[in-house]
Amino acid sequence: MYAWEISDQLLQLKQDVESCYFAAQTMTHIQNLKDLSPIIVTQLALAIADLALQMASWKGCVHTLIEKYNNDISSMPFLIEILTVLPEEVHSRSLRIGANRRTEIIEDLAYYSSTVVTLLTTCVEKTGNDEKMFIKVFRCLGSWFNLGVLDSNFMASNQLLMVLFQVLQRDETSTNLHEAASDCVCSALYAIENVDTHMPLALQLFQGVLTLETAYHMAVAREDLDKVLNYCRIFTELCETFLETTVRSPGQGMGDLRTLELLLICAGHPQYEVVEISFNFWYRLGEHLYKINDAALHSIFRPYIQRLLHCLARHCQLDPDHEGIPEDTDDFGEFRMRVSDLVKDVIFLVGSMECFSQLYSTLKEGSPSWEVTEAVLFIMAAIAKSVDPENNPTLSEVLQQVVLLPESVHIAVRYTSIELVGEMSEVVDRNPRFLDPVLNYLMKGLREKPLASAAAKAIHNICSVCRDHMAQHFHGLLEIARSLDTFALSTEAAVGLLKGTALVLARLPLEKIAECLSDLCAVQVLALKKLLTDESTNGKSADPTVWLDRLAVIFRHTNPIVENGQTHPCQKVIQEIWPVLSETLNTHQADNRIVERCCRCLRFAVRCVGKGSASLLQPLVTQMVSVYQVYPHSCFLYLGSILVDEYGMEEGCRQGLLDMLQALCMPTFQLLEQQNGLRNHPDTVDDLFRLATRFVQRSPVTLLSSSVIIHIIQCAIAAASLDHRDANCSVMKFVRDLIHTGVANDHEEDFEVRKQLIGQAMEQHGQQLVTQLMHSCCFCLPPYTLPDVAEVLWEVMLFDRPTFCRWLENALKGLPKETTGGAVTVTHKQLTDFHKQVTSAEECKQVCWAIREFTRLFR
C-alpha cells in the first residue's frame, strides 16, 4: 500500500525524469500483479500510458512495450490494456500535454499502428475462442479507430475486420462480446466519416453492416433486446457516416437507400427505446434536406419520412389499460416529447397540412380505440403551429369537433385534446367566433383536477396570441385569478394563467388599467399581509415565495403603451404595494431564497414603470444597503444594476447611485478576499460586474472619477482566471465595455475626459491585465470563454497599440516553455508568430482565432 502511495506521489510531483522513472518501475512490477483485479491492471496501464505521454525522452514507447511483453502469453492482457488506454489518454483534459507534444505522439502512434493491429490479429489467432481476449482485442482496436490513426487501406484487407463481422453474425455470441464488437464497428464507422478519403475501408464496412440484417431479425425473434439495441446503434452509425453520400447520390453505390430501410425496420420494433437511437440521424437528414431545398430530392426521401411518422405515431400510444392522464416526467413521457420535437423538425418533407389532414381523417372516418385517438391528437398537436391558419377549413373543423368531445371519453384523450386546442390559438385569433366555445371547453377542464394545469396552459396560450379579442373576457380572467387556489394547478400553470391575464390587461384602455391591476394584485398582497400578521402573532415563519412570484409575473407582463408625458397607470399600484414588499424583505432578510424572490419582484416592478418608480429609489436603496451589510445576498447587486440601468442617465440620481455602489462594494470585497472567495461565490462576482458594467454604460465618468474604480479593476483582474461561465462572462464584459468607453468616440462632450481617465487606469493596470489574461487563457479557462477574452485584448489594442505590443511581449516571456517531462510546450517561433498575428490583426475574430490556436499548446 505504502509503495503504491509513494510512487503515485512521486509521479504526481514530476520533479525530474529519474524520480518518475523510479516510481513507474515500482508501479510496473506487473509480472507479479497480472492476476489481480482488472481495476488494478487498468490503473497500472494508465500510469504507464500517462508516463509515456509526458516523458518526451521515451521515444517509440509502443515498440518498447510490445518488445517487452509480446513473447509472454500471460502478459498479453496487460499489454493490450496499455495499448487500449494509450490512445484514449492522448486527449486527456487532466494531463495537459499541449498541442506540440500531442502532434508528436499522434505521429508516433500512427507510425506503429499497423504493428499494433498485427499484434491484435496474432492474439486472436493464438488464443482461439477465448472470449475475454476477443473483448480486449475489440476494445483496443476501437480505441485506435477513435484516435483516427489507423491506415484505412491496411485495415480494409485486414483479418480482424472479418472476425468482427463474423462475431456479430453469429447467433451464439454472448452479450458482452456482442457489445464490444458493436462498439468497435461504431468506432470504425465514426473514424471514416470523411468517406471519400477512406474508400476501400468504407466499402468493406458498408457491405459488412448490410450483412447484419438477418442477425437483427434473429435477435428480435429471440427477444434479445441488448443485441437488438446494438444492431440499431450500428445501423444508425452507418447512416450517419454515409449521410452526405446518401443525400448526394441517393440509391447509387454507397448512397444505397437500403441503409434507411434498416433504420425503418428498427423503427418497427415494438420497444420504443430501439427507434429512439436513430432520432439524431433523422434530425440531421432533415436539416441537410432543408438546407439543400430541392423538390426532386425531397420527393425521394418523403416516403421514408412518411413511414417513420407512421411508426412514431404508433410508438406514442399509451397502454390500452392506462388510467389517468399521460405522464410527462417518466421515461415514456420524455420519449413522447422527443418524438414531438423530431416531428416538428422533419414535417416540412411531408407537408404539415397534408399530414394534419391525413391524421384527422383517420379519426373522422374510422372509429379508433381511445389510445389510437390520443396518439393521433398528440402528433396533431406537435404540428398544429406549422399549419397555415389562413382560411383553413380543416383547422376550423378540427377545432369545432374537439370542443364538442363528450366528457365520457378517456381522460387522456381529453387531456391531449386540450393541449391541441392550446397549440391552435392562431386559428382562434383568425376566427374569433370560436373564442367563446373554446374558452367554455377549457373552463370545464380547469375545474377538473387532472386536466386543470393543461387547461391553464392552453388559456395562457390563447391570451398571448389573442390579446385583443380576449380584452372583452378580462373580467372572466380576473375571476379565475381571484380564485386561483380553488383550482388544482401546478405552480407553473398558475403563474402562466396570471401571465396570460397580465398580457390581456395591458391591452385595456389606459384609464381602466390601474383599477384592474390593483384588483389583480389584491389577492397576492392580502396573502402577504396575512403572512406578516400571522408571523407577528404566532411567531411562525411562512413561505411568501408563491405570492412574490405571482406578483412578479403580473408586473413583468403588464406593459401597456404609455405616451410621453402620461403617468404610467401601474405607478400608483406599485407605490401602494411597496410597504408590504419592504416588510416581507425585512422579515426574511436572512433567507437567500426568499430575498432573491423579493428582489426579482422589485426588479419587474421597477422595469414595469421605469422612471415612474422614482419615489421608491431612496427607501429601496437604503434598505438594500443596510440588509446587504449583514446578509450579502448577491441579488441586491443585481437589483442595483437594474436601478443604474433605469436611472443612471438622470443627472440628479448619479451621486446617489454611486454611493449605493460604494456601500455595496465594501462587504462584497470582504467576501471575495476570503480564501477561495472568488471560486466559492461566482454569483456575487457575476452580479458585481453586471452592476459595474451598467454604470460604465450609463454614467462612465461618474464611475471612472470615483475612488472605488481602482478596486473594481483589481477585482476584475483577479477574477479573470475564474472558470465559471456566467461570472467570467460578466468580468470580461465589464473590462471590455470599460476600455471601449475610451475607444469609441461617440462625439459626446465627455469623450476626452473618458479617454484620459481610461488612459490613467491602463497605465496603472494594463500590463497586469494582459499578463493575467494570457495566463488564464493558457491554464485556467475552457475554450468557450476565449472569444470574450479576445474582445478585451482587442479593445486594449485599439486603445493603444504600441503599448499593447510591449505588454503582450512581456506576458508571453513569462509563460513556461517546456513541461516537466522535457517536452517543448511552445517554440520561440510559435511565440513570435502569435505575437505578430495578434498585434497585426485587423478585426477581433482574427485575435480570437490566434488565441484558440495558441492556447492549444498548453492544453
C-alpha positions, -999 to 999 in steps of 0.1 A, spaced: 0 0 0 27 25 10 48 18 -20 18 24 -42 10 57 -24 46 70 -25 51 60 -62 19 77 -70 30 109 -52 64 108 -70 46 106 -103 23 135 -93 52 157 -83 70 152 -116 102 167 -101 126 150 -126 127 122 -150 147 99 -127 121 100 -98 93 94 -123 112 65 -138 118 50 -103 81 55 -95 70 39 -127 93 9 -122 78 4 -87 44 6 -102 52 -18 -130 61 -49 -112 33 -62 -133 46 -98 -136 35 -103 -100 3 -84 -104 -11 -99 -136 -37 -120 -120 -51 -92 -97 -84 -75 -103 -89 -59 -137 -93 -25 -120 -57 -26 -107 -44 -37 -141 -62 -8 -157 -48 17 -131 -13 4 -138 -18 6 -175 -30 42 -171 1 50 -150 24 37 -178 4 54 -206 4 88 -188 41 85 -181 48 76 -218 28 106 -229 46 131 -206 81 117 -209 94 132 -241 127 113 -239 108 79 -241 108 76 -279 88 48 -296 71 36 -264 47 13 -283 76 -5 -298 94 -8 -263 62 -22 -247 55 -47 -275 91 -60 -274 90 -63 -236 57 -82 -232 48 -97 -266 65 -131 -261 49 -139 -228 13 -150 -235 4 -144 -198 14 -107 -201 -8 -103 -232 -39 -90 -214 -18 -63 -197 0 -53 -229 -34 -49 -246 -47 -29 -217 -19 -4 -221 -23 -2 -258 -61 5 -252 -57 33 -227 -27 49 -245 -47 64 -274 -76 73 -251 -52 94 -228 -38 114 -257 -67 138 -254 -70 137 -216 -80 170 -202 -61 165 -169 -27 157 -185 -25 190 -204 4 177 -226 0 205 -251 -5 206 -289 31 202 -298 36 170 -278 2 157 -288 11 161 -325 44 143 -319 26 115 -301 -1 110 -327 25 108 -354 44 83 -333 13 62 -327 3 64 -364 37 50 -373 33 20 -350 -4 15 -356 0 -14 -382 23 -32 -357 -4 -30 -331 -31 -43 -354 -8 -72 -365 -2 -79 -328 -40 -80 -322 -46 -103 -352 -19 -127 -339 -35 -126 -305 -69 -136 -319 -53 -164 -339 -33 -177 -309 -60 -177 -283 -86 -195 -303 -121 -188 -289 -111 -171 -256 -140 -147 -253 -123 -124 -228 -93 -120 -251 -117 -112 -280 -133 -85 -259 -100 -69 -250 -88 -70 -287 -120 -53 -299 -118 -26 -272 -82 -20 -282 -89 -18 -319 -118 6 -312 -95 28 -292 -71 31 -322 -100 38 -345 -112 66 -322 -78 83 -323 -81 82 -361 -45 69 -368 -53 35 -385 -43 32 -421 -77 26 -439 -61 7 -468 -43 -17 -444 -75 -21 -423 -98 -28 -454 -80 -61 -461 -73 -70 -425 -84 -103 -410 -97 -85 -378 -125 -68 -398 -138 -102 -410 -136 -116 -374 -156 -86 -362 -185 -92 -386 -184 -130 -380 -188 -124 -343 -218 -101 -350 -234 -125 -374 -232 -155 -351 -263 -162 -331 -245 -177 -302 -222 -147 -295 -225 -137 -258 -240 -103 -247 -206 -89 -236 -187 -99 -267 -216 -86 -289 -214 -52 -272 -176 -50 -276 -178 -59 -313 -206 -34 -318 -187 -6 -301 -157 -14 -323 -177 -13 -356 -193 20 -344 -159 35 -338 -147 23 -372 -177 39 -389 -172 71 -370 -135 72 -379 -143 71 -417 -168 99 -415 -148 116 -443 -158 88 -466 -140 99 -498 -106 97 -482 -112 62 -468 -128 45 -498 -116 8 -495 -124 6 -458 -157 25 -462 -168 -1 -488 -158 -31 -465 -177 -16 -435 -207 -7 -457 -211 -42 -471 -203 -57 -437 -231 -39 -419 -256 -47 -446 -250 -84 -439 -263 -80 -404 -300 -77 -413 -306 -114 -408 -288 -114 -375 -311 -85 -364 -342 -104 -372 -328 -134 -353 -322 -112 -322 -358 -99 -325 -371 -135 -327 -351 -144 -296 -364 -113 -278 -328 -104 -271 -332 -66 -266 -295 -60 -258 -285 -73 -292 -313 -55 -310 -302 -22 -295 -266 -29 -306 -276 -36 -342 -297 -5 -342 -267 15 -330 -246 1 -358 -273 8 -384 -277 43 -372 -239 49 -372 -238 36 -408 -265 61 -418 -247 89 -400 -214 81 -417 -229 79 -452 -254 107 -448 -236 131 -472 -232 103 -498 -269 93 -494 -281 129 -500 -256 134 -528 -263 103 -548 -294 86 -533 -298 49 -544 -263 48 -561 -233 29 -547 -228 38 -510 -258 61 -512 -279 29 -513 -312 36 -496 -312 1 -480 -294 19 -452 -327 38 -445 -347 6 -448 -326 -9 -420 -335 21 -397 -372 17 -406 -370 -20 -398 -357 -9 -363 -384 17 -361 -409 -12 -364 -396 -29 -333 -423 -28 -305 -399 -13 -279 -397 25 -283 -361 25 -270 -349 10 -303 -363 37 -326 -351 64 -302 -314 55 -310 -319 68 -346 -335 102 -338 -303 121 -342 -298 107 -377 -333 116 -388 -329 151 -374 -296 156 -393 -311 142 -425 -340 167 -422 -315 195 -416 -295 186 -447 -325 183 -470 -339 216 -456 -307 234 -465 -305 219 -500 -342 227 -506 -345 207 -538 -380 194 -545 -369 164 -566 -346 153 -538 -373 158 -512 -396 136 -531 -371 107 -529 -369 109 -491 -406 118 -485 -419 81 -484 -392 72 -458 -402 101 -436 -439 92 -440 -432 57 -429 -411 70 -400 -440 93 -388 -464 63 -390 -441 43 -367 -437 72 -343 -475 78 -340 -478 41 -331 -449 42 -306 -467 72 -289 -497 52 -280 -504 47 -243 -512 12 -230 -549 3 -235 -552 -3 -198 -535 31 -189 -555 51 -164 -554 88 -159 -536 114 -180 -503 109 -199 -473 112 -176 -448 139 -187 -419 131 -165 -414 93 -168 -392 78 -195 -421 73 -219 -433 108 -213 -398 121 -222 -397 98 -253 -430 114 -265 -416 149 -260 -386 139 -282 -410 125 -308 -428 158 -308 -395 177 -314 -384 153 -342 -418 155 -359 -416 194 -359 -382 191 -375 -390 168 -403 -426 176 -411 -417 200 -439 -407 170 -460 -442 156 -459 -461 189 -457 -478 200 -424 -512 205 -439 -512 172 -458 -501 153 -427 -526 171 -404 -555 163 -427 -544 126 -430 -543 123 -392 -577 140 -388 -593 117 -415 -582 86 -395 -602 99 -366 -632 111 -387 -636 81 -409 -627 52 -386 -637 47 -350 -603 40 -335 -597 29 -299 -590 57 -273 -553 51 -272 -550 54 -310 -571 86 -309 -549 101 -282 -517 93 -301 -531 109 -333 -542 140 -313 -507 141 -298 -490 142 -332 -515 167 -345 -506 190 -315 -469 187 -325 -476 201 -360 -506 223 -355 -485 255 -353 -467 248 -386 -500 246 -405 -510 278 -422 -541 292 -403 -553 314 -431 -588 304 -444 -582 268 -435 -615 248 -433 -598 217 -419 -583 235 -389 -617 251 -382 -634 218 -384 -609 202 -361 -613 229 -335 -651 227 -337 -651 189 -333 -625 189 -304 -645 213 -283 -676 190 -287 -658 160 -273 -680 145 -246 -668 142 -210 -673 105 -212 -642 99 -234 -610 86 -218 -594 114 -197 -561 111 -215 -579 119 -248 -594 150 -232 -560 160 -218 -543 158 -252 -572 175 -269 -568 204 -245 -531 206 -254 -541 206 -291 -565 235 -286 -538 255 -269 -515 249 -299 -543 261 -322 -546 296 -307 -536 312 -341 -567 297 -356 -589 311 -328 -573 345 -334 -582 344 -371 -618 331 -363 -630 350 -332 -664 331 -334 -646 302 -318 -634 321 -288 -664 315 -266 -668 278 -273 -631 273 -268 -630 292 -235 -660 272 -223 -643 240 -232 -611 250 -214 -630 262 -183 -645 228 -180 -610 213 -180 -598 239 -155 -624 227 -129 -612 190 -131 -581 182 -111 -562 161 -136 -569 185 -165 -565 218 -147 -528 225 -154 -531 216 -191 -562 238 -194 -544 267 -177 -515 264 -201 -539 265 -231 -557 296 -217 -523 312 -213 -515 304 -250 -548 319 -261 -543 351 -240 -508 355 -255 -520 351 -291 -555 366 -290 -547 396 -267 -571 420 -284 -600 395 -287 -595 385 -251 -600 421 -237 -638 415 -236 -632 384 -214 -609 402 -190 -634 401 -161 -637 363 -166 -599 361 -163 -599 383 -133 -624 360 -116 -602 330 -123 -572 349 -110 -590 358 -78 -599 322 -71 -567 307 -84 -561 284 -54 -595 268 -58 -582 251 -89 -557 222 -87 -529 239 -106 -492 233 -106 -471 264 -96 -460 269 -132 -496 266 -146 -509 292 -120 -481 316 -129 -488 310 -166 -525 320 -161 -515 352 -144 -491 359 -172 -520 355 -197 -542 378 -177 -515 405 -174 -509 403 -212 -546 410 -218 -547 436 -190 -521 456 -209 -545 459 -239 -573 476 -219 -579 513 -221 -553 532 -200 -578 546 -176 -590 511 -167 -556 495 -162 -548 510 -127 -580 497 -111 -578 463 -128 -541 459 -119 -550 467 -83 -577 440 -84 -553 415 -99 -526 422 -73 -550 424 -43 -552 386 -37 -514 383 -35 -509 415 -14 -536 403 11 -519 369 13 -485 386 20 -501 409 46 -517 379 63 -484 360 65 -468 391 81 -495 395 108 -497 357 115 -460 358 120 -460 386 144 -489 370 164 -478 333 165 -441 337 156 -442 310 129 -425 319 96 -444 310 64 -431 310 29 -441 340 8 -424 330 -24 -456 318 -41 -472 352 -38 -440 371 -47 -436 350 -79 -472 357 -88 -467 395 -83 -435 393 -103 -452 377 -133 -480 403 -132 -455 432 -132 -434 416 -158 -462 412 -184 -483 443 -178 -467 466 -203 -492 490 -217 -483 516 -243 -478 548 -225 -473 581 -244 -447 606 -233 -459 628 -205 -487 604 -195 -484 590 -159 -478 552 -160 -511 535 -149 -492 510 -128 -472 536 -108 -499 542 -81 -504 504 -76 -467 497 -72 -463 526 -47 -492 511 -27 -476 476 -27 -441 488 -18 -446 488 21 -457 451 20 -427 441 -1 -404 461 21 -417 445 52 -415 410 37 -379 416 27 -371 428 62 -388 398 79 -370 372 57 -336 390 53 -316 360 64 -332 336 38 -314 339 5 -341 321 -15 -369 345 -3 -347 376 -6 -340 366 -42 -377 363 -49 -383 397 -33 -356 413 -54 -370 396 -86 -404 410 -78 -390 445 -72 -369 443 -104 -400 437 -125 -419 464 -106 -391 489 -114 -389 477 -151 -427 479 -154 -430 517 -145 -394 528 -154 -388 563 -143 -422 562 -126 -407 544 -97 -386 574 -86 -403 578 -53 -391 542 -43 -355 549 -52 -344 564 -19 -362 540 5 -353 509 -17 -316 517 -19 -314 525 19 -330 491 27 -308 472 2 -276 487 16 -285 481 52 -295 444 47 -265 438 25 -241 448 53 -254 419 73 -265 394 47 -246 399 14 -271 382 -9 -258 388 -45 -294 395 -58 -291 430 -42 -262 437 -66 -284 425 -95 -312 448 -84 -287 476 -81 -278 471 -117 -314 474 -127 -317 507 -108 -285 520 -125 -299 510 -159 -332 529 -153 -318 560 -135 -281 562 -144 -287 588 -171 -306 611 -147 -282 638 -135 -299 641 -101 -296 603 -94 -259 597 -103 -243 606 -70 -269 585 -50 -263 555 -73 -225 559 -69 -229 560 -31 -250 528 -34 -223 511 -54 -196 521 -29 -217 509 0 -223 475 -17 -187 471 -27 -173 471 8 -189 439 20 -185 424 -15 -147 428 -15 -145 414 20 -164 383 9 -143 378 -23 -110 384 -5 -115 353 18 -96 321 8 -112 308 -24 -136 337 -22 -140 341 -59 -145 304 -66 -170 300 -37 -191 330 -47 -194 331 -85 -229 346 -83 -215 375 -64 -188 380 -90 -214 378 -118 -237 403 -102 -210 427 -90 -196 431 -126 -231 433 -140 -237 463 -117 -203 478 -126 -210 473 -164 -243 491 -161 -225 520 -146 -200 521 -174 -228 521 -199 -250 547 -182 -226 571 -165 -189 562 -172 -174 594 -159 -191 591 -125 -176 557 -120 -141 565 -135 -137 596 -114 -146 577 -82 -121 561 -58 -138 527 -60 -129 521 -96 -93 511 -88 -106 483 -65 -132 471 -91 -105 469 -117 -81 449 -94 -110 426 -85 -117 421 -122 -80 412 -129 -81 386 -100 -114 372 -113 -102 369 -149 -90 333 -142 -123 322 -127 -136 291 -146 -173 298 -142 -194 306 -173 -216 334 -161 -191 350 -137 -163 350 -163 -186 364 -190 -196 393 -167 -160 401 -158 -149 402 -194 -179 423 -205 -171 448 -178 -134 452 -188 -143 453 -225 -170 479 -220 -148 499 -197 -119 502 -221 -144 507 -250 -156 540 -234 -121 554 -241 -120 540 -276 -154 548 -290 -156 585 -300 -194 589 -299 -190 627 -301 -203 631 -266 -188 661 -248 -172 638 -221 -152 617 -246 -119 634 -240 -124 631 -202 -132 594 -206 -102 588 -227 -79 605 -202 -94 585 -173 -91 552 -191 -55 561 -200 -47 566 -163 -63 533 -154 -45 514 -182 -11 530 -172 -16 515 -137 -31 481 -146 -26 474 -183 4 451 -180 -11 432 -151 -43 428 -170 -27 415 -202 -4 391 -183 -33 377 -162 -55 373 -193 -28 353 -212 -21 331 -182 -58 325 -176 -63 315 -213 -34 291 -213 -40 274 -179 -74 282 -163 -102 289 -188 -121 265 -210 -121 272 -248 -157 286 -249 -146 317 -229 -118 327 -253 -140 349 -276 -148 371 -246 -111 373 -237 -102 382 -273 -126 411 -272 -109 425 -242 -74 422 -258 -88 438 -289 -101 468 -271 -68 473 -252 -51 471 -285 -74 497 -301 -68 520 -272 -30 520 -275 -15 495 -300 23 503 -294 20 499 -256 -2 468 -260 25 452 -282 50 457 -254 26 444 -227 18 413 -248 55 406 -254 62 407 -216 32 385 -209 45 359 -234 80 359 -219 65 348 -186 49 316 -200 67 283 -193 85 270 -225 86 233 -217 69 207 -195 84 189 -165 86 158 -187 110 176 -211 86 182 -239 86 215 -257 54 233 -249 60 263 -271 88 272 -295 103 307 -300 88 308 -334 53 300 -321 56 328 -296 67 354 -322 41 342 -347 13 345 -322 26 380 -311 25 391 -348 -9 376 -355 -25 394 -326 -8 427 -329 -13 429 -367 -50 418 -365 -75 440 -384 -106 426 -367 -114 410 -334 -121 375 -348 -85 372 -360 -74 378 -324 -98 351 -313 -85 325 -338 -49 333 -329 -57 327 -291 -76 295 -299 -46 280 -317 -21 293 -293 -38 280 -261 -40 245 -276 -2 244 -270 -9 244 -232 -38 220 -231 
